Amino acid sequence: MSTPIDWTTTHADALRNHWWWRPGWQVGTRFYTWHLTFDGREGLHQLVDHYQSVLSPFGGLDLVPRRWLHVTMQGVGHVADVDDAQVDRIVTAVRERLAQLDRVFVQFHRPIVRPEAIAIPALPSNQITQVRDAIRIALGEVLGATEVPEAAAGYQPHLSLAYSNGQQPAAEIAAALDASPGRPVDLEVTEAALIVQHRDDYMYEWFIRARAPMGHTPGSWTRWWIYAADGSVAV
């Protein structure tokens, strides 16, 4: 029996275009999903800047601006398919679940060339996976256990530095990254964000619909902020 490839340490041999349209997606599509976002995380931003300077001489890569850095967590559904009442119930359920989690710490260090992107694994992966699992349980409480989108297994938490917009060999990119390691960055994950996302402009862009802090009880907050579809505060 062959040993599974460790995705956190093994580079892909080649890159392909990331921006093909997934089923159900087109220009104008808006999608609810839970992400980790990284506004104000200067140490992480500096690490990203370092590796993006290594990547900048290579063509065929769309570097991710600081404001759009994220770790993908768990999709919810297309905005057209999820009504506001469901969204509010999902937000409440996720907040209750994440409030019960212990503090979560992860490290970002060495990037890996993946088939469609250059990304830094979030390690240890089980730290982020437990957050995702809690979100999935909350979604099941609202949508039904069999209606939770995406598979539970196979999740690989990572922070993308650049997306490939074409086909090219990966060896030179991988060698350049390996030859210029940055310093590891340790972060405490303090919240997850429900975002309204699109990819109309060959980049994942969004606004935050709601936030769910970790390790806090709802009673300790005087107000939970929920955002309307246009990004304004709704409650």
Summary of the structure (lengths in Angstrom):
residues: 235
radius of gyration: 18.1
end to end distance: 55.2
largest distance: 55.5
contacts: 667
relative contact order: 0.24
helix: 29%
strand: 29%
